[in-house]
Amino acid sequence: MMRRGWRSSMALLVLTLAVTRVDAQAGEGRTTVDAAAPTRPFPHFWERMCGSGRAVLTLRESYRQDLRAVRGVTAVGYIRFHGIFHNELGL
């Protein structure tokens, strides 16, 4: 059991390092804001998102069929769930 937790921790560390931007690691940066610049729409991605249960549900074909049905009648474009690195997924 201890070994399995260690592998999950290492997988999370490797994933974190892989998606961290190189320039974010470089140090200080400078941001300039032009308050007089023309505005533009800000995409509200959260309006197209719905929450789900745990990641293991996505392994069920019936669950995926239900998601397809929901997507067919709504504007849902993103699904949020928990437990992506949980032991029940075999990590």
C-alpha positions as CSV (number, residue, x, y, z in Angstrom):
1,M,0.0,0.0,0.0
2,M,2.8,2.4,0.9
3,R,4.5,1.7,-2.5
4,R,1.3,2.6,-4.4
5,G,1.0,5.9,-2.6
6,W,4.6,6.7,-3.4
7,R,4.0,6.1,-7.1
8,S,1.0,8.3,-7.1
9,S,3.0,11.1,-5.5
10,M,5.8,10.7,-8.0
11,A,3.3,10.8,-10.9
12,L,1.7,14.0,-9.5
13,L,5.2,15.6,-9.1
14,V,6.2,14.7,-12.7
15,L,2.9,16.0,-14.1
16,T,3.3,19.2,-12.1
17,L,6.8,19.8,-13.4
18,A,5.8,18.9,-17.0
19,V,3.0,21.5,-17.1
20,T,4.8,24.3,-15.3
21,R,5.8,27.0,-17.7
22,V,9.5,27.6,-18.1
23,D,9.2,31.4,-17.9
24,A,7.2,31.1,-14.7
25,Q,10.3,29.4,-13.2
26,A,12.6,32.2,-14.4
27,G,11.8,34.7,-11.7
28,E,10.3,38.2,-11.9
29,G,8.1,39.4,-14.7
30,R,6.5,42.7,-15.6
31,T,2.8,43.2,-16.4
32,T,1.6,46.4,-18.1
33,V,-2.1,47.3,-18.1
34,D,-3.5,49.9,-20.6
35,A,-6.7,51.1,-19.0
36,A,-7.6,53.0,-22.2
37,A,-7.3,50.0,-24.4
38,P,-10.5,48.7,-26.1
39,T,-12.3,46.0,-24.1
40,R,-12.9,42.5,-25.3
41,P,-15.2,39.7,-24.1
42,F,-14.0,37.6,-21.3
43,P,-14.9,33.9,-21.9
44,H,-17.0,32.5,-19.0
45,F,-15.8,28.9,-19.3
46,W,-17.5,28.1,-16.0
47,E,-20.9,28.7,-17.5
48,R,-20.3,25.7,-19.8
49,M,-19.0,23.5,-17.0
50,C,-20.8,21.0,-14.8
51,G,-19.5,19.1,-11.8
52,S,-19.5,15.3,-11.6
53,G,-18.5,12.7,-9.0
54,R,-15.2,10.9,-9.1
55,A,-13.0,10.2,-12.1
56,V,-13.6,6.5,-11.9
57,L,-17.2,7.1,-13.1
58,T,-15.8,7.9,-16.5
59,L,-14.8,4.3,-17.0
60,R,-18.4,3.3,-17.2
61,E,-19.9,3.2,-20.7
62,S,-23.4,4.1,-19.3
63,Y,-21.9,7.3,-17.7
64,R,-20.3,8.3,-21.0
65,Q,-23.6,7.8,-22.8
66,D,-25.4,9.9,-20.2
67,L,-22.8,12.7,-20.8
68,R,-23.3,12.5,-24.5
69,A,-27.0,12.9,-24.0
70,V,-26.5,15.9,-21.7
71,R,-24.1,17.5,-24.2
72,G,-26.7,17.0,-26.9
73,V,-29.3,19.2,-25.2
74,T,-27.2,21.7,-23.2
75,A,-24.2,23.9,-23.8
76,V,-22.0,21.9,-21.4
77,G,-18.5,21.7,-22.8
78,Y,-16.5,20.8,-19.7
79,I,-16.8,18.2,-16.9
80,R,-15.1,18.7,-13.6
81,F,-14.5,15.7,-11.3
82,H,-12.4,14.5,-8.4
83,G,-10.0,11.7,-7.8
84,I,-8.0,11.7,-11.0
85,F,-5.0,10.3,-9.1
86,H,-7.0,8.1,-6.7
87,N,-5.9,4.5,-6.1
88,E,-9.2,3.1,-7.5
89,L,-7.9,4.2,-10.9
90,G,-4.8,2.1,-10.6
91,L,-2.2,4.8,-10.2
